[in-house]
Amino acid sequence: MPKAAQNFFRALRLPFITASILPFVFGSLIEKTNFKLLGFLLGLFCVAATHLSANLINDYADSKSGADCQDKKFYGFFGGSKLIQEKILSERFFLLAAISFGILALLCAVLLAAALRNLFPFGIFLAIIALSWLYSHKPLQFSYHRLGEMAIFLFFGPAPVMGGYFIQTGIFPDLKSFLLSLPFGFLTTAILFVNEVPDFQEDSNAKKFTWVSIVGARRAFFIYALLILLAFGSIFLNIGLGNLKPAAVLSVIFLVPAFKAGVILKRFSQEKMRLLESSKLAIAVQAFISLVLIFGVL
């Protein structure tokens, strides 16, 4: 692959795209009668483009604030793409690319609204794209004021699951789809939190305060463990309510890698290279449990 293409994919931070796509697929399959394929595809492209736009503006905003400029080493899973700091791509590139993907998402949202003959998904999209930018960009910068974790929970839990459900059923709000979105929200928040631990010192220096700043890096594993327990607790709640088939209990297999990620957080909270493994494990746990849950609704 040409180096320019590699840098472009690196800028997009593609390994994280499963965090939005899989919950949307899940939400779209909760009710499988009269499946709207066009609506599904337009919604999927809208979700993916919105996520990539948010990734790009995050790099731009964290470069502007200085959060990503202190440690210029590229780790792959936290600390940003470092392409700005390595002077490979400019802040302007990230801003324009974020706008471009935002426009692509906007186009998909317009086509989706036309296909469904309903302006509601367009209005929801406008709210989500605006809030996803404000996650890291001024004036609100949720991720700088200990609100980023709550925003991620909503963006990668209720938003894609209930959005996919709405496209197929026309129903919003809906208690069942909200309850089914909870595992995705908790698991993706756990990914974010794991990635905040190695960035804790640099974030603090840039006045970027995450949940890690509440307990400190050495005790961060407590919050991670709580998020994982809430994720599995919500899975069993949905099984008990009949929202998920009993096959979803297979997700307990992934308690093992989730536990291992927690152990790494506890033992090596100051060692970024060791924390890379916890980041990979957290992403894998979210992805594989998402697949199990998709199987659980099928």
PAMI-10794 format. One line per 5 residues: their letters; for each residue x, y, z of N, C-alpha, C. Coordinates in Angstrom, 1 decimal, padded with zeros to 4 digits, m for minus. Layout:
BEGIN
A) X:Y:Z:X:Y:Z:X:Y:Z  ...
This chain:
BEGIN
MPKAA) 000.8:m001.2:000.0:000.0:000.0:000.0:000.9:001.3:000.0  000.6:002.2:m000.9:001.4:003.5:m000.9:001.4:004.1:000.5  002.5:004.8:000.8:002.7:005.5:002.1:001.6:006.5:002.3  001.2:007.2:001.3:000.1:008.2:001.5:m001.2:007.6:001.9  m001.5:006.4:001.4:m002.7:005.7:001.7:m002.6:005.2:003.2
QNFFR) m001.4:004.7:003.6:m001.2:004.3:004.9:m001.4:005.4:005.9  m000.9:006.6:005.6:m001.1:007.8:006.5:m002.5:008.2:006.6  m003.2:008.1:005.4:m004.7:008.5:005.4:m005.5:007.5:006.4  m005.2:006.2:006.2:m005.9:005.3:007.1:m005.5:005.5:008.5  m004.3:005.8:008.8:m003.8:006.0:010.1:m004.5:007.3:010.7
ALRLP) m004.7:008.3:009.9:m005.4:009.5:010.3:m006.9:009.2:010.7  m007.5:008.3:010.0:m008.9:007.9:010.3:m009.0:007.1:011.5  m008.0:006.5:012.0:m008.0:005.6:013.2:m009.1:004.5:013.0  m008.9:003.7:011.9:m009.9:002.7:011.5:m010.2:001.6:012.5  m009.2:001.2:013.3:m009.4:000.1:014.2:m010.6:000.3:015.2
FITAS) m011.0:001.6:015.4:m012.0:001.9:016.3:m013.4:002.0:015.6  m013.5:001.8:014.3:m014.8:001.9:013.6:m015.8:000.8:014.0  m015.3:m000.3:014.5:m016.2:m001.3:014.9:m017.1:m000.9:016.1  m016.6:000.1:016.9:m017.3:000.6:018.0:m018.6:001.3:017.7  m018.8:001.8:016.4:m020.0:002.4:016.0:m020.8:001.5:015.1
ILPFV) m020.1:000.8:014.2:m020.8:000.0:013.2:m021.5:m001.2:013.8  m020.9:m001.9:014.7:m021.5:m003.1:015.2:m022.7:m002.8:016.0  m022.7:m001.8:016.9:m024.0:m001.5:017.6:m025.1:m001.1:016.6  m024.8:m000.4:015.5:m025.8:000.0:014.6:m026.4:m001.3:013.9  m025.5:m002.2:013.5:m026.0:m003.5:012.9:m026.9:m004.2:013.9
FGSLI) m026.4:m004.2:015.1:m027.2:m004.9:016.2:m028.6:m004.3:016.3  m028.7:m002.9:016.4:m030.0:m002.2:016.5:m030.9:m002.5:015.3  m030.3:m002.6:014.1:m031.0:m002.8:012.9:m031.6:m004.2:012.8  m031.1:m005.2:013.6:m031.5:m006.5:013.6:m032.4:m006.9:014.7  m032.7:m006.0:015.6:m033.6:m006.3:016.8:m035.0:m006.8:016.3
EKTNF) m035.5:m006.1:015.3:m036.8:m006.5:014.7:m036.4:m006.8:013.2  m036.6:m008.0:012.8:m036.1:m008.4:011.5:m037.2:m008.6:010.4  m038.5:m008.3:010.8:m039.5:m008.4:009.8:m039.5:m007.1:008.9  m039.7:m007.3:007.6:m039.8:m006.2:006.7:m038.5:m005.3:006.8  m037.4:m006.0:006.6:m036.1:m005.3:006.8:m035.9:m004.3:005.7
KLLGF) m035.5:m003.1:006.0:m035.3:m002.0:005.1:m033.8:m001.9:004.7  m033.5:m002.6:003.6:m032.1:m002.7:003.2:m031.5:m001.3:002.9  m032.2:m000.5:002.1:m031.7:000.8:001.7:m031.5:001.7:002.9  m032.5:001.7:003.8:m032.3:002.5:005.1:m031.2:002.0:005.9  m031.0:000.7:005.9:m029.8:000.1:006.7:m028.5:000.6:006.1
LLGLF) m028.4:000.5:004.8:m027.1:000.9:004.2:m026.8:002.4:004.3  m027.8:003.2:004.1:m027.7:004.7:004.3:m027.3:005.0:005.7  m028.0:004.4:006.7:m027.7:004.6:008.1:m026.3:004.1:008.4  m025.9:003.0:007.9:m024.5:002.5:008.2:m023.5:003.5:007.7  m023.6:004.0:006.4:m022.7:004.9:005.9:m022.7:006.2:006.7
CVAAT) m023.8:006.6:007.2:m024.0:007.8:008.0:m023.2:007.7:009.3  m023.4:006.5:009.9:m022.8:006.3:011.2:m021.3:006.2:011.1  m020.8:005.5:010.0:m019.3:005.4:009.8:m018.7:006.7:009.5  m019.3:007.5:008.6:m018.8:008.8:008.2:m018.8:009.8:009.4  m019.8:009.7:010.2:m019.9:010.6:011.4:m018.8:010.2:012.4
HLSAN) m018.5:008.9:012.6:m017.5:008.5:013.5:m016.1:008.9:013.0  m015.8:008.8:011.7:m014.5:009.2:011.1:m014.4:010.7:011.2  m015.4:011.4:011.0:m015.3:012.9:011.1:m015.0:013.3:012.5  m015.6:012.6:013.5:m015.3:012.8:014.9:m013.8:012.5:015.3  m013.3:011.4:014.7:m011.9:011.0:014.9:m011.0:012.1:014.4
LINDY) m011.2:012.6:013.2:m010.4:013.6:012.6:m010.4:014.9:013.4  m011.6:015.3:013.8:m011.6:016.6:014.5:m011.0:016.5:015.9  m011.0:015.3:016.4:m010.4:015.0:017.7:m008.9:015.2:017.6  m008.2:014.7:016.6:m006.8:015.0:016.4:m006.5:016.5:016.2  m007.4:017.1:015.5:m007.2:018.6:015.2:m007.3:019.3:016.6
ADSKS) m008.3:019.0:017.4:m008.5:019.8:018.6:m007.5:019.5:019.6  m007.0:018.2:019.7:m006.0:017.8:020.7:m004.6:018.4:020.3  m004.4:018.6:019.0:m003.2:019.3:018.6:m003.3:020.8:019.0  m004.4:021.4:018.8:m004.6:022.8:019.1:m004.4:023.0:020.6  m004.9:022.1:021.5:m004.8:022.3:022.9:m003.4:021.9:023.5
GADCQ) m002.6:021.1:022.7:m001.3:020.7:023.1:m001.3:019.3:023.8  m002.5:018.7:023.9:m002.6:017.4:024.6:m001.8:016.3:023.8  m001.7:016.4:022.5:m001.0:015.3:021.8:000.4:015.7:021.4  000.8:016.9:021.8:002.1:017.4:021.4:003.3:017.1:022.4  003.0:016.6:023.6:004.0:016.4:024.6:004.8:015.1:024.3
DKKFY) 004.0:014.0:024.1:004.7:012.7:023.8:004.4:012.5:022.3  005.4:012.6:021.5:005.2:012.5:020.0:005.3:011.1:019.4  005.5:010.1:020.3:005.6:008.8:019.8:004.2:008.3:019.4  004.1:007.6:018.3:002.9:007.0:017.8:002.7:005.6:018.5  001.6:005.5:019.2:001.3:004.2:019.8:000.2:003.4:019.1
GFFGG) m000.6:004.0:018.3:m001.6:003.3:017.5:m003.0:003.3:018.1  m003.1:003.2:019.4:m004.4:003.1:020.1:m004.7:004.2:021.0  m003.8:005.0:021.4:m004.1:006.2:022.2:m003.1:007.3:021.9  m003.4:008.5:022.3:m002.5:009.6:022.0:m002.7:010.2:020.6  m003.7:009.8:019.9:m003.9:010.4:018.6:m003.0:009.7:017.5
SKLIQ) m003.2:010.2:016.3:m002.5:009.5:015.1:m001.0:010.0:015.1  m000.7:011.2:015.7:000.6:011.8:015.7:001.1:012.3:014.4  000.2:012.3:013.4:000.6:012.7:012.0:000.9:014.2:012.0  000.2:014.9:012.8:000.4:016.4:012.9:001.8:016.6:013.6  002.0:015.9:014.7:003.2:016.1:015.4:004.5:015.6:014.7
EKILS) 004.3:014.6:013.8:005.4:014.2:013.0:005.6:015.0:011.7  004.7:016.0:011.6:004.7:017.0:010.4:004.5:016.2:009.1  003.7:015.2:009.1:003.4:014.4:007.9:002.1:015.0:007.3  001.1:015.3:008.2:m000.1:016.0:007.8:m000.3:017.2:008.6  m001.0:018.2:008.1:m001.2:019.5:008.8:m002.5:019.5:009.6
ERFFL) m002.6:020.4:010.5:m003.9:020.6:011.2:m005.0:021.0:010.2  m004.6:021.7:009.2:m005.6:022.1:008.2:m006.2:020.9:007.5  m005.3:019.9:007.2:m005.7:018.7:006.5:m006.8:018.0:007.4  m006.5:017.9:008.7:m007.5:017.2:009.6:m008.8:017.9:009.7  m008.7:019.2:009.7:m010.0:020.0:009.8:m010.8:019.8:008.5
LAAIS) m010.1:019.9:007.3:m010.8:019.8:006.1:m011.3:018.4:005.9  m010.6:017.4:006.3:m011.0:016.0:006.2:m012.2:015.7:007.1  m012.2:016.3:008.3:m013.3:016.2:009.2:m014.6:016.8:008.6  m014.4:017.9:008.0:m015.6:018.6:007.4:m016.1:017.8:006.2  m015.1:017.2:005.4:m015.5:016.4:004.3:m016.3:015.1:004.7
FGILA) m015.9:014.4:005.7:m016.6:013.3:006.2:m017.9:013.7:006.8  m017.9:014.9:007.4:m019.2:015.4:008.0:m020.2:015.7:006.9  m019.7:016.2:005.8:m020.6:016.5:004.6:m021.1:015.2:004.0  m020.3:014.2:003.9:m020.7:012.8:003.5:m021.8:012.3:004.4  m021.6:012.4:005.7:m022.6:011.9:006.6:m023.9:012.7:006.4
LLCAV) m023.7:014.0:006.2:m024.9:014.8:006.0:m025.7:014.4:004.8  m025.0:014.1:003.7:m025.7:013.6:002.5:m026.4:012.3:002.7  m025.8:011.4:003.5:m026.4:010.1:003.8:m027.7:010.3:004.6  m027.6:011.3:005.6:m028.7:011.6:006.4:m029.9:012.2:005.7  m029.6:013.0:004.7:m030.6:013.6:003.8:m031.3:012.5:003.0
LLAAA) m030.5:011.6:002.4:m031.0:010.5:001.6:m031.8:009.6:002.5  m031.4:009.3:003.7:m032.1:008.5:004.6:m033.5:009.1:005.0  m033.5:010.4:005.3:m034.7:011.0:005.6:m035.7:010.9:004.4  m035.2:011.1:003.2:m036.0:011.0:002.0:m036.5:009.6:001.8  m035.7:008.6:002.1:m036.1:007.2:001.9:m037.1:006.8:002.9
LRNLF) m037.0:007.3:004.1:m038.0:007.0:005.2:m039.2:007.9:005.2  m039.1:009.0:004.4:m040.1:010.1:004.3:m040.4:010.6:005.8  m039.3:010.9:006.4:m039.3:011.3:007.8:m038.1:012.2:008.1  m038.3:013.4:008.6:m037.2:014.3:008.9:m036.6:014.0:010.2  m037.1:013.1:011.0:m036.6:012.9:012.4:m035.1:012.4:012.3
PFGIF) m034.8:011.4:011.5:m033.4:011.0:011.5:m032.4:012.1:011.1  m032.9:013.0:010.2:m032.0:014.1:009.9:m031.7:015.1:011.0  m032.8:015.3:011.8:m032.6:016.2:013.0:m031.7:015.5:014.0  m031.9:014.2:014.2:m031.0:013.5:015.2:m029.6:013.5:014.7  m029.4:013.3:013.4:m028.0:013.4:012.9:m027.4:014.7:013.2
LAIIA) m028.1:015.8:012.9:m027.5:017.1:013.2:m027.1:017.3:014.6  m027.9:016.8:015.5:m027.5:016.8:016.9:m026.3:016.0:017.2  m026.2:014.8:016.7:m025.1:013.9:016.9:m023.8:014.4:016.3  m023.8:014.9:015.1:m022.6:015.4:014.5:m022.1:016.6:015.2  m023.0:017.5:015.7:m022.6:018.7:016.4:m021.9:018.3:017.7
LSWLY) m022.6:017.4:018.5:m022.1:016.9:019.8:m020.8:016.2:019.6  m020.6:015.4:018.5:m019.4:014.6:018.4:m018.2:015.5:018.1  m018.4:016.7:017.5:m017.4:017.6:017.3:m017.1:018.4:018.6  m018.1:018.7:019.3:m018.0:019.4:020.6:m017.4:018.5:021.7  m017.3:017.2:021.4:m016.7:016.3:022.3:m015.2:016.7:022.6
SHKPL) m014.5:017.2:021.6:m013.1:017.6:021.8:m012.9:019.0:021.3  m013.8:019.6:020.6:m013.5:021.0:020.1:m014.2:022.0:020.9  m013.7:023.2:020.9:m014.3:024.3:021.6:m015.6:024.7:020.9  m016.6:025.2:021.7:m016.4:025.8:023.0:m016.7:024.9:024.2  m017.3:023.7:023.9:m017.8:022.9:025.1:m016.7:021.9:025.5
QFSYH) m016.0:021.2:024.5:m014.9:020.3:024.8:m015.3:019.3:026.0  m016.3:018.5:025.7:m016.8:017.6:026.8:m015.6:016.7:027.3  m014.7:016.3:026.4:m013.6:015.4:026.9:m012.6:016.1:027.8  m012.7:017.4:027.9:m011.8:018.2:028.7:m012.4:018.5:030.1  m013.6:018.1:030.3:m014.3:018.5:031.5:m015.1:017.3:032.1
RLGEM) m014.4:016.1:032.0:m015.0:014.9:032.6:m016.4:014.5:032.1  m016.7:015.0:030.9:m018.0:014.7:030.3:m017.9:013.8:029.1  m016.6:013.6:028.7:m016.3:012.8:027.5:m016.8:011.4:027.6  m016.7:010.8:028.7:m017.1:009.4:028.9:m018.6:009.2:028.8  m019.3:010.2:029.3:m020.8:010.1:029.2:m021.2:010.3:027.7
AIFLF) m020.5:011.2:027.0:m020.8:011.4:025.6:m020.5:010.2:024.8  m019.4:009.5:025.1:m019.1:008.3:024.3:m020.1:007.2:024.6  m020.6:007.1:025.9:m021.6:006.1:026.2:m022.8:006.3:025.3  m023.2:007.6:025.2:m024.4:007.9:024.4:m024.2:007.7:022.9  m023.0:008.1:022.4:m022.7:008.0:021.0:m022.5:006.6:020.5
FGPAP) m022.0:005.7:021.3:m021.7:004.4:020.9:m022.6:003.3:021.5  m023.6:003.7:022.3:m024.6:002.8:022.9:m026.0:003.2:022.4  m026.7:004.0:023.1:m028.1:004.3:022.7:m028.2:004.9:021.2  m027.3:005.8:020.8:m027.4:006.5:019.5:m027.5:005.5:018.3  m026.4:004.6:018.2:m026.5:003.7:017.0:m027.5:002.6:017.2
VMGGY) m027.7:002.0:018.4:m028.6:000.9:018.5:m030.0:001.4:018.3  m030.4:002.5:019.0:m031.8:003.0:018.9:m032.0:003.6:017.5  m030.9:004.1:016.9:m031.0:004.7:015.6:m031.3:003.6:014.5  m030.5:002.5:014.6:m030.8:001.3:013.7:m032.2:000.8:013.9  m032.6:000.7:015.2:m033.9:000.2:015.5:m035.0:001.1:014.9
FIQTG) m034.8:002.4:015.0:m035.8:003.4:014.5:m035.9:003.2:013.0  m034.8:003.1:012.3:m034.8:003.0:010.8:m035.7:001.8:010.4  m035.6:000.7:011.1:m036.3:m000.5:010.7:m037.8:m000.5:011.2  m038.1:000.2:012.3:m039.4:000.1:012.9:m040.2:001.4:012.9  m039.5:002.6:012.8:m040.1:003.9:013.0:m040.5:004.2:014.4
IFPDL) m039.9:003.5:015.4:m040.3:003.7:016.8:m039.1:004.3:017.5  m039.4:005.5:018.1:m038.4:006.2:019.0:m039.2:007.2:019.8  m038.9:007.2:021.2:m038.0:006.3:021.9:m038.6:005.0:022.2  m037.8:004.1:022.6:m038.2:002.7:022.8:m037.4:002.1:024.0  m038.1:001.6:025.0:m037.4:001.1:026.2:m036.6:m000.2:025.8
KSFLL) m037.1:m001.1:025.0:m036.4:m002.3:024.7:m035.1:m002.0:024.0  m035.1:m001.2:023.0:m033.8:m000.9:022.3:m032.9:m000.1:023.1  m033.4:000.7:024.1:m032.5:001.4:025.0:m031.8:000.5:025.9  m032.5:m000.5:026.5:m031.9:m001.5:027.4:m030.9:m002.3:026.6  m031.2:m002.7:025.4:m030.3:m003.4:024.6:m029.0:m002.7:024.2
SLPFG) m029.1:m001.3:024.2:m027.9:m000.5:023.9:m026.9:m000.4:025.0  m027.3:m000.7:026.2:m026.5:m000.5:027.4:m025.2:m001.3:027.3  m025.1:m002.5:027.0:m023.8:m003.2:026.9:m022.8:m002.5:026.0  m023.3:m002.1:024.8:m022.4:m001.4:023.9:m021.9:m000.1:024.4  m022.8:000.6:025.1:m022.3:001.9:025.7:m021.3:001.7:026.7
FLTTA) m021.5:000.7:027.6:m020.5:000.5:028.7:m019.2:m000.1:028.1  m019.2:m001.0:027.1:m018.0:m001.5:026.6:m017.2:m000.5:025.8  m017.8:000.4:025.1:m017.1:001.4:024.3:m016.5:002.4:025.3  m017.3:002.8:026.3:m016.7:003.7:027.3:m015.5:003.1:028.0  m015.5:001.7:028.2:m014.4:001.1:028.8:m013.1:001.2:027.8
ILFVN) m013.4:001.1:026.5:m012.3:001.3:025.6:m011.7:002.7:025.7  m012.6:003.7:025.8:m012.1:005.1:025.9:m011.3:005.2:027.2  m011.8:004.7:028.3:m011.2:004.8:029.6:m009.8:004.2:029.6  m009.7:003.0:029.1:m008.4:002.3:029.0:m007.4:003.1:028.3  m007.9:003.8:027.2:m006.9:004.6:026.4:m006.6:006.0:027.1
EVPDF) m007.4:006.4:028.1:m007.1:007.6:028.8:m006.0:007.4:029.8  m005.9:006.2:030.3:m004.9:006.0:031.4:m003.4:006.3:030.9  m003.0:005.8:029.8:m001.6:006.2:029.4:m001.4:007.6:029.0  m002.5:008.3:028.7:m002.5:009.7:028.3:m002.7:010.6:029.5  m002.8:010.1:030.7:m003.2:010.8:031.9:m002.4:012.0:032.1
QEDSN) m001.1:011.8:032.2:m000.2:012.9:032.5:m000.2:014.1:031.5  m000.1:013.7:030.2:m000.2:014.7:029.1:m001.5:015.4:029.1  m002.6:014.7:029.3:m003.9:015.3:029.4:m004.0:016.3:030.5  m003.5:015.9:031.7:m003.5:016.8:032.8:m002.7:018.1:032.5  m001.6:018.0:031.9:m000.7:019.1:031.6:m001.5:020.1:030.6
AKKFT) m002.3:019.5:029.8:m003.1:020.3:028.8:m004.4:020.7:029.3  m004.6:020.5:030.6:m005.9:020.8:031.3:m007.1:020.1:030.7  m006.8:018.8:030.3:m007.8:017.9:029.8:m008.1:016.9:030.9  m009.2:017.0:031.5:m009.6:016.3:032.7:m010.6:015.2:032.4  m010.1:013.9:032.4:m010.9:012.8:032.2:m011.3:012.1:033.5
WVSIV) m012.1:011.0:033.4:m012.4:010.3:034.6:m011.2:009.7:035.3  m010.1:009.5:034.6:m008.8:009.0:035.2:m008.4:010.0:036.3  m008.6:011.3:036.0:m008.2:012.4:037.0:m008.9:012.3:038.3  m010.0:011.6:038.3:m010.8:011.5:039.6:m010.1:010.6:040.5  m009.5:009.5:040.0:m008.9:008.4:040.9:m007.4:008.3:040.8
GARRA) m006.9:008.9:039.6:m005.5:008.7:039.4:m005.2:007.5:038.5  m004.1:007.4:037.8:m003.8:006.3:036.9:m003.7:005.0:037.7  m003.1:005.0:038.9:m002.8:003.8:039.6:m004.1:003.1:040.1  m005.2:003.9:040.3:m006.5:003.3:040.8:m007.5:003.2:039.6  m007.1:003.5:038.4:m008.0:003.6:037.3:m008.7:002.3:037.0
FFIYA) m008.0:001.2:037.4:m008.6:m000.1:037.1:m009.9:m000.4:037.8  m010.2:000.4:038.9:m011.5:000.3:039.6:m012.6:000.7:038.7  m012.5:001.8:038.0:m013.5:002.3:037.2:m013.7:001.4:036.0  m012.5:001.0:035.4:m012.6:000.0:034.3:m013.4:m001.2:034.7  m013.1:m001.8:035.9:m013.8:m003.0:036.3:m015.3:m002.7:036.5
LLILL) m015.6:m001.5:037.0:m017.1:m001.2:037.1:m017.8:m001.1:035.8  m017.1:m000.5:034.8:m017.7:m000.5:033.4:m017.9:m001.9:032.9  m017.0:m002.7:033.1:m017.1:m004.1:032.6:m018.2:m004.8:033.3  m018.3:m004.7:034.6:m019.4:m005.3:035.4:m020.8:m004.8:034.9  m020.9:m003.5:034.7:m022.1:m002.9:034.2:m022.5:m003.5:032.8
AFGSI) m021.5:m003.7:031.9:m021.7:m004.2:030.6:m022.3:m005.6:030.7  m021.6:m006.5:031.5:m022.1:m007.9:031.6:m023.4:m007.9:032.4  m023.6:m007.0:033.4:m024.8:m007.0:034.1:m026.0:m006.6:033.2  m025.8:m005.7:032.3:m026.9:m005.3:031.4:m027.2:m006.4:030.3  m026.1:m007.2:030.0:m026.4:m008.4:029.1:m027.3:m009.4:029.8
FLNIG) m027.0:m009.7:031.0:m027.8:m010.7:031.8:m029.2:m010.1:032.1  m029.3:m008.8:032.3:m030.6:m008.2:032.4:m031.5:m008.4:031.2  m030.9:m008.1:030.0:m031.6:m008.3:028.8:m032.0:m009.8:028.5  m031.1:m010.7:028.9:m031.5:m012.1:028.8:m032.6:m012.4:029.7  m032.6:m011.9:030.9:m033.7:m012.1:031.8:m035.0:m011.6:031.4
LGNLK) m034.9:m010.4:030.7:m036.2:m009.8:030.2:m036.7:m010.4:028.9  m035.9:m011.3:028.3:m036.3:m011.9:027.1:m035.9:m011.1:025.9  m035.1:m010.0:026.0:m034.7:m009.2:024.9:m033.6:m009.9:024.1  m032.8:m010.7:024.8:m031.7:m011.4:024.1:m032.0:m012.9:024.3  m031.6:m013.7:023.3:m031.7:m015.1:023.5:m030.7:m015.7:024.4
PAAVL) m030.9:m016.8:025.0:m030.0:m017.4:026.0:m028.6:m017.6:025.4  m028.4:m017.7:024.1:m027.1:m017.9:023.5:m026.2:m016.7:023.8  m026.8:m015.5:024.2:m026.0:m014.3:024.5:m025.1:m014.6:025.7  m025.4:m015.6:026.5:m024.7:m015.9:027.7:m023.2:m016.3:027.3  m023.0:m016.7:026.1:m021.7:m017.0:025.6:m020.7:m015.8:025.8
SVIFL) m021.2:m014.6:025.9:m020.4:m013.5:026.1:m019.5:m013.5:027.3  m019.8:m014.4:028.3:m019.0:m014.5:029.5:m017.6:m015.0:029.2  m017.5:m015.7:028.0:m016.1:m016.1:027.6:m015.2:m015.0:027.6  m015.7:m013.8:027.3:m014.8:m012.6:027.1:m014.5:m011.9:028.4  m015.0:m012.4:029.5:m014.6:m011.9:030.8:m013.1:m012.1:031.0
VPAFK) m012.6:m013.2:030.4:m011.1:m013.5:030.5:m010.3:m012.4:030.0  m010.4:m012.0:028.7:m009.5:m010.9:028.2:m009.9:m009.6:028.8  m011.1:m009.4:029.2:m011.5:m008.2:029.9:m010.8:m008.1:031.3  m010.7:m009.2:032.0:m010.0:m009.3:033.3:m008.5:m009.0:033.1  m008.0:m009.6:032.0:m006.6:m009.5:031.7:m006.2:m008.0:031.5
AGVIL) m007.1:m007.3:030.7:m006.9:m005.8:030.5:m006.9:m005.1:031.8  m007.8:m005.5:032.7:m007.8:m004.8:034.0:m006.5:m005.1:034.9  m006.0:m006.3:034.8:m004.8:m006.6:035.5:m003.6:m005.8:035.0  m003.6:m005.6:033.7:m002.5:m004.8:033.1:m002.6:m003.3:033.5  m003.9:m002.8:033.6:m004.1:m001.4:034.1:m003.6:m001.3:035.5
KRFSQ) m003.8:m002.3:036.3:m003.4:m002.2:037.7:m001.9:m002.3:037.9  m001.3:m003.2:037.2:000.1:m003.4:037.4:001.1:m002.5:036.6  000.6:m002.0:035.5:001.5:m001.2:034.6:000.9:000.1:034.2  000.3:000.8:035.2:m000.4:002.0:034.9:000.5:003.2:034.4  001.8:003.0:034.6:002.7:004.1:034.2:003.6:003.7:033.0
EKMRL) 003.3:002.5:032.4:004.1:002.0:031.3:003.3:001.9:030.0  003.5:002.9:029.1:002.7:003.0:028.0:002.7:001.8:027.0  003.9:001.2:026.9:004.1:000.1:026.0:003.3:m001.1:026.5  003.3:m001.3:027.8:002.5:m002.4:028.3:001.0:m002.2:028.2  000.6:m000.9:028.3:m000.8:m000.5:028.3:m001.4:m000.6:026.9
LESSK) m000.5:m000.8:025.9:m001.0:m001.0:024.5:m001.8:m002.3:024.5  m001.3:m003.3:025.2:m002.0:m004.6:025.3:m003.4:m004.4:025.8  m003.6:m003.6:026.9:m004.9:m003.4:027.5:m005.8:m002.7:026.5  m005.3:m001.8:025.7:m006.1:m001.2:024.7:m006.6:m002.1:023.6  m005.7:m003.0:023.2:m006.1:m004.0:022.2:m007.1:m005.0:022.7
LAIAV) m006.9:m005.4:024.0:m007.9:m006.3:024.6:m009.3:m005.7:024.7  m009.3:m004.4:025.1:m010.6:m003.7:025.3:m011.3:m003.6:024.0  m010.6:m003.3:022.9:m011.3:m003.2:021.6:m011.8:m004.6:021.2  m011.0:m005.6:021.4:m011.3:m007.0:021.0:m012.6:m007.4:021.8  m012.6:m007.1:023.1:m013.7:m007.5:023.9:m015.0:m006.9:023.4
QAFIS) m015.0:m005.6:023.1:m016.1:m004.9:022.6:m016.6:m005.5:021.3  m015.6:m005.8:020.4:m016.0:m006.3:019.0:m016.6:m007.7:019.1  m015.9:m008.6:019.9:m016.4:m010.0:019.9:m017.7:m010.1:020.7  m017.9:m009.3:021.8:m019.2:m009.4:022.5:m020.3:m008.8:021.6  m020.0:m007.8:020.8:m020.9:m007.2:019.9:m021.4:m008.3:018.9
LVLIF) m020.5:m009.1:018.4:m020.8:m010.2:017.5:m021.7:m011.2:018.2  m021.4:m011.6:019.4:m022.2:m012.5:020.2:m023.6:m012.0:020.4  m023.7:m010.7:020.7:m025.0:m010.1:020.9:m025.8:m010.0:019.6  m025.2:m009.8:018.5:m025.8:m009.8:017.2:m026.4:m011.2:017.0  m025.6:m012.2:017.3:m026.0:m013.6:017.2:m027.2:m013.8:018.2
GVL) m027.1:m013.2:019.4:m028.2:m013.3:020.4:m029.5:m012.8:020.0  m029.6:m011.8:019.1:m030.9:m011.3:018.6:m031.3:m012.1:017.4  m030.4:m012.8:016.7:m030.8:m013.6:015.6:m031.4:m014.9:016.0
